């Protein structure tokens, strides 16, 4: 048994005791227990039922698991929450199956909007549509010439508008491309097609939509967004996108601390540091419900916008050149000169800051490992926990080098779950795709891994993430790179204690241990006792943060 102190009267009795089902602690020293006690939002005792019930007092609530399973609350270590809160008020396209579905939904929206009012929709994913159907400006113009329309691709890297939207956002043929892989697509005559690539090109649209009603981002939008995570079993989230909107940081801080439904850690945008807008020594003091952690940089882009930095080009076919409009011999882009970004990161590293570095192409992954190597060779630092985001093409050689440098990757296996066949058959080919999200290779090398969904891109339960990590199967049942499948224990750690480690929170959350916060989930089945193919069926029944119930399935 593990406990805080010997019981001495009512003041030392538990607020609540959980028993009557399996309890997975994710603590290797005590992996499973029969009961768990909570006091003042922290875990007071774990052990056998008889041992823990010694802490029962007259006011102690007994929570009977009724055969269900108690686990640590899940952690989403990479999301974009300013964007998620913003998009939450848009038209939802997550369930559409065809271009006609999109058109029908947008036409209905037109009927409920006054001329000139924005119609914005997300997430649109042509790669899962029937016959890879794609929208275009002529289709959106046909739906309405009086309402500005914007449709945002699921991956957050591509958007489509009608002519009215270009006018409302102040974008014309004379508007220059932002650069670094971001641009306004033009036809052979130099005319805008209505397709925009990468967020910098879309910022005028976002601004026009968000401030059309004069209020911008609101506390209600943020609360609604954060409220989604307890229903998925998440008790902590990390905002890898930072904050760009005026007042957003303050609003998120106020909502997170007031509502206390999820712990919220956030990166600071690297470009804000580069412009001198933030000083790492003067970031606001935080607590365990809201605090700043790390500086985020994007070394390249994404596969679906043709901006992942590659050694070998993507395949050339009707999807890459037709649906995705990629040019021949596409090897992506790098957003920086290596020497320039290395100098910037060196300053942050020397200042004791954590670096959070995005790369999705194999060349991008390799070069950020080289950059980290150069930084650490000049200024060795213990326990820096510098991160590598997405791990899409973190192959064996770079994984082994990353271990020696103390780097830690977070993998987005949901790209395989939802788009594995597209990546294999149309974008990268079987050889590269089978090695993508090489989690097992990383584990064998000694890396501490986590899993994320890049929310709001994917909003699945953590068990759907684990299902893909353990089976390497897509939603259609195709198996992609079975050699990279992980064990269920490795999958659970990637959604709990390892993710906490990446945020410097592993002493406080990520496992059910005495003295840690009582951030927990009750789930419908024990993931260690069911077939791997059934993992995705496990339901979130209840979620607790700080020992308080924040979600219960109806």
Order of alpha helices (4+ residues) and beta strands (2+ residues): beta-beta-beta-beta-alpha-beta-beta-beta-alpha-beta-alpha-beta-alpha-beta-beta-alpha-beta-beta-alpha-alpha-beta-alpha-beta-alpha-beta-alpha-beta-alpha-beta-alpha-beta-alpha-alpha-alpha-beta-alpha-alpha-alpha-beta-beta-beta
